[in-house]
Structures are given as C-alpha cells and as structure tokens.
Amino acid sequence: RQPKKRELPPKTWAATGYDGSKPRAVINSLYIEAEEMQTVNSRLQAVYKKITDNETRWDTFMMDAADICIVAYGTVSRVARNAIIKAREMGIKAGLIRPITLWPFPSQAIAEAAERCKAFLAVERSAGQMVEDVRLAVNGKRPVSFTGITGGFVPTPRQITEALSAIKEAM
C-alpha cells in the first residue's frame, strides 16, 4: 500500500541553495594580475621581516666558550640545563640556545653561534622537526646531531650527556 500524497504549503523560510539571482563569490587571489600579486607578496614579505626583526625571542645558558651548542625548547630545555652542568663537570664545554619563539625561529642567533661552536645538538620531544631549522641556520658550517624521544617521554640528562660525549669524541 502506498501513502497518500498531499500538497504542502511552500517553505519560504527554508534555504534552497543557489538560484542564480546573485553572482557567486570569487576568491580574488586566484584572479589577481601578476603585477598586483607581486605588490601583495612584497608587502607581505616586509611584514614577515618586521616580525622576524622585532619578535624573535631566545635565551642562552652557559654559551660562553661552549664547543657544543644544544638547541632545545620547553621541558627539554630545562633537562638540557642539567645535562650541561653535568657535561661541564665531565670536561665537555656545552651551552644552550633556547628558542622562546619557534616562529620566527632564532636563526640569526644560531648562525652566530656557528661561528664559535664546533658542533650542534638539537634535542626534542619529537621525531625531529626543529632539527631541520637548526640545520638551515647553521648552513653547513658545523655538524648538527639530533637526539629525540617520542611517545610522551622526556629525554634524561644522562641521554643528553651521552650524546654530548659522542659528539666530543667525533670532534
């Protein structure tokens, strides 16, 4: 048995979709002329440079006469401080650059450290995202090693000092 069809009043309150009465919205950046796009890009690059110049933040720890520079942030940077103190007691001259901002990244501070330090160690609670930024900042001038741990674990001072010892032996 089929239900009986009945006429319903029009639903003037309901959205019915595009009916062609207005022009569709167009994303302008897809249609900007090359000259306009160059102007937009130049303006944005100036903004990014201003942000980099004024907003890049980092901290250092025992970088005076450091041969090996650890780059670490967050919880790992606090562990790295303990590892640096132990490493100094072992005769390993290590120091720390702690990025406070990851964007903009303190590339200039790391590049300047690459003029003095002999090697770098990026320590992260990840599979190694920041190490690529460190390598870019060092620009091939010094070796960059990586120690990372995932799964919510935190590297121990011992793991960091062992990595520092291996780097010192390789120098």
N, C-alpha and C positions, 0 to 999 in steps of 0.2 A: 504494500500500500504506500503511496506517495503522499507527502504532506501537501496540504492545500497552499498554493501561493497566494500571497496577499500584497497589496500595494502599501508601501511605507511612505511617510512624508519625507521630503528632501532633507538631507542633513547639512544645512548651511553652515553649521559650526565645525564641521569636520574638514581636515586638511585633505586635499585631493591630489597634491603633487603639482608639478609644473604644468601650467595650462597655456604657456606661450604669451601671456599678457605682458610680461616684463622681460627685459634682456637678462640672460644668465650672468652671474658674477664671473668675472675673468680675473685670474691671478696675473697681475700686471708684470711681474718679473719675467714671465715667460715671453712677453712681447716687447720688452724694452730694447731699444736700438743699442748697438754696440757702444756708441759714444756715451749714451746715458748709463749703461751698465758700468763702463769704465769710471765714470764720475761717482756712482754709488760705491763701487769697490774701493776707490781711492779714499773716499770719506770714511768707509768702514775700517780700512787699514790704519788711518790716522787715529780713529777711536781706539783700536786694539793697541796701537803703540803707546797712546796716552795711558791706557790701563796698565800695560806692562811697565811703563816707567814709574807710575805712581802707586800701584797696588801690589807689586811683587813683594812677598814677605818671606824671610827665612831667619834662622837663628844658627849660631855656631857654638861648638863646645870643644875646647882644647885643640883648636886648629893651629895654634902656634907651633911651628916646627913639626907639624904632622907629615909623616911619609905616606900614610894611607888615610884616605878620606872616606868615612862611612856616610852614605846618604840614606836617611830614614825619617819617617814621619809618624805622628801619632804614638800609640802604645809602644811600637817598636823603637822609636827614638829614645824613649826612657830606658828600655832594656839596653840599647846601644850605649848609652852613657855609662851604665855599669860595666859593660864589656870593655869600653875604652879605658876606664880606670884600671881594670884588671890587666888589660893589654899593656898599658904603660908600666905597670909593675913587672911585667914579663919582658920589658925592653922593646916593645913594639910601639912606635910613635903613631898612634891613631888619633883622629879627630872626627868631628861630626858636623855635617851641614844638615839642618832640619828644615825642610820646606814647610812653611806655615801655609802658603798658598800653593796648590798644585796647578792652578791656572790663575794668573800666569805663573809658570814654573820659574824658579830662580836659576835659569840657565847661565846668566852672567856671573853669578857668584860661584857656580860650579866651574865655569870656564876659567875664572881667575884662580881658583884652587888648583886647576890642572896645570897651571904654570909652576906651582910649588910642590904639589904632592906627586908621588911616584905611581900611585895606583888608587883605584876607587872600588868600594864595595857597596852595592845597593842592597839593602835589607828590607824585605817587605813581608806583610801578611797576605801574600797573593802569589800568583804564578809568574809575576814579573812584568807588571805594567809600567811602573815608574823607571825601571832599569833602562828602558828604551830612551826616555827623556834624558837620563844621565849620560848615556852613550852619545846622544846628539850634542849635549852641552860640552862634553869632553872632546868631541870631534876627532877621535882617533889619536889624541896626543898621549894618552895613558891607557893602560889596560883597565877594563871595568869588569868586575866579577859580580856575581849575584848569589844571594842566599835568600830563599823564600820558603815559606811554610803556609800551607792552606788548611782548610777544614776547621777554621776557628782557633787553631793553635797559635801560640805566640813563640817566636824564637827565643831561646835562652841565651844568657850572656856567654855560656860555655860554647854554644854553637857559633856564636859570632866571633869569639876569641879564637876558636879553631879555624874559622875561615880566614881571620886576620893572620894567623900563624902560617897557613898555607900560602897566602899572598906574599908574606915576608920572605918565605923560603924561595919563592919563584922570582923574587926581585934580584 
